[in-house]
Amino acid sequence: MGLFGGKSEEGKQSKQDKQIAKFMDKYQLEDLDEKDLAVLSRVANDLAGNGLFKAGMALSFAKAEEQAKVTYLSAIVEQNWMMIRQLSRLNKNIEELKNK
């Protein structure tokens, strides 16, 4: 059984689990709870497809403005992951204070 508990083809699930683990490591998202991990899985899959799109744009010699837009949007996504990580930490601290 994989990281997200699905019973699909074992090879496929294992590959997906590795991709998600790599994504979690890249953005330091190890402390997210199970509900957030399910959303993370969908977002990571969407972003993987976006990576292919960005590579295709670079190879097609897209306009500089279009490439700049994609780059800026990618930076915003990176910032969002940082904020998600920080909010998760804050929530954990609040829960600990509440339980004292």
VENHU-V893128 format. One record per residue. RES is the residue in one small letter. PHI is phi in whole degrees, 0 to 359 (* if undefined). OMEGA is omega in degrees with one decimal (* if undefined). NEAR is the number of other C-alpha atoms within 10 Angstrom. Layout:
BEGIN
RES | PHI | OMEGA | NEAR
RES | PHI | OMEGA | NEAR
END
This chain:
BEGIN
m | * | -174.6 | 12
g | 269 | -178.0 | 15
l | 302 | -175.2 | 16
f | 251 | 169.6 | 15
g | 76 | -179.5 | 8
g | 285 | 178.4 | 10
k | 253 | 177.0 | 9
s | 250 | 178.4 | 11
e | 304 | -172.2 | 9
e | 299 | 179.9 | 12
g | 296 | -179.9 | 9
k | 294 | -179.9 | 11
q | 297 | -179.7 | 18
s | 297 | 178.4 | 15
k | 295 | 179.3 | 12
q | 296 | 178.7 | 18
d | 300 | 179.2 | 17
k | 295 | 178.9 | 14
q | 296 | 179.9 | 16
i | 293 | 178.9 | 21
a | 298 | 177.9 | 16
k | 297 | 178.9 | 13
f | 297 | 179.9 | 19
m | 297 | 178.8 | 19
d | 293 | -179.3 | 11
k | 301 | -176.6 | 11
y | 258 | 177.9 | 14
q | 53 | -176.1 | 14
l | 253 | -174.8 | 20
e | 296 | -173.8 | 13
d | 269 | -179.9 | 13
l | 287 | 178.9 | 17
d | 278 | -172.4 | 10
e | 300 | 179.9 | 11
k | 297 | -179.3 | 9
d | 291 | 179.0 | 13
l | 295 | 177.8 | 18
a | 295 | 177.6 | 13
v | 294 | 178.7 | 10
l | 303 | 179.7 | 17
s | 300 | 180.0 | 20
r | 294 | -179.2 | 11
v | 295 | -179.8 | 13
a | 298 | 177.7 | 17
n | 295 | 177.7 | 14
d | 297 | -179.0 | 11
l | 291 | 176.6 | 15
a | 297 | 176.3 | 12
g | 295 | 178.4 | 11
n | 295 | 177.7 | 14
g | 298 | 176.9 | 12
l | 294 | 178.1 | 10
f | 298 | 179.9 | 13
k | 298 | 178.8 | 16
a | 296 | 178.4 | 10
g | 296 | 178.1 | 12
m | 297 | -178.6 | 16
a | 296 | -179.2 | 12
l | 288 | -178.3 | 9
s | 272 | -179.7 | 9
f | 57 | 178.4 | 9
a | 297 | 179.9 | 12
k | 302 | -178.9 | 10
a | 301 | 179.9 | 11
e | 297 | 179.9 | 9
e | 293 | 178.1 | 11
q | 295 | 178.4 | 15
a | 296 | 178.4 | 11
k | 301 | -179.6 | 11
v | 297 | 179.2 | 16
t | 296 | 178.9 | 13
y | 295 | 177.7 | 12
l | 296 | 177.0 | 12
s | 296 | 177.8 | 16
a | 297 | 178.3 | 11
i | 296 | 177.3 | 12
v | 299 | 178.0 | 13
e | 301 | 179.4 | 12
q | 296 | 178.4 | 13
n | 299 | 178.9 | 12
w | 296 | 177.9 | 16
m | 296 | 179.3 | 15
m | 293 | 177.6 | 12
i | 299 | 179.1 | 15
r | 298 | -179.4 | 18
q | 292 | 178.0 | 13
l | 295 | 177.2 | 12
s | 297 | 177.4 | 17
r | 297 | 177.9 | 14
l | 300 | -179.9 | 12
n | 299 | 178.6 | 12
k | 298 | 178.8 | 14
n | 296 | 178.2 | 12
i | 297 | 178.8 | 11
e | 299 | 178.6 | 11
e | 296 | 178.7 | 10
l | 296 | -179.6 | 9
k | 295 | -177.3 | 8
n | 279 | -179.9 | 7
k | 280 | * | 5
END
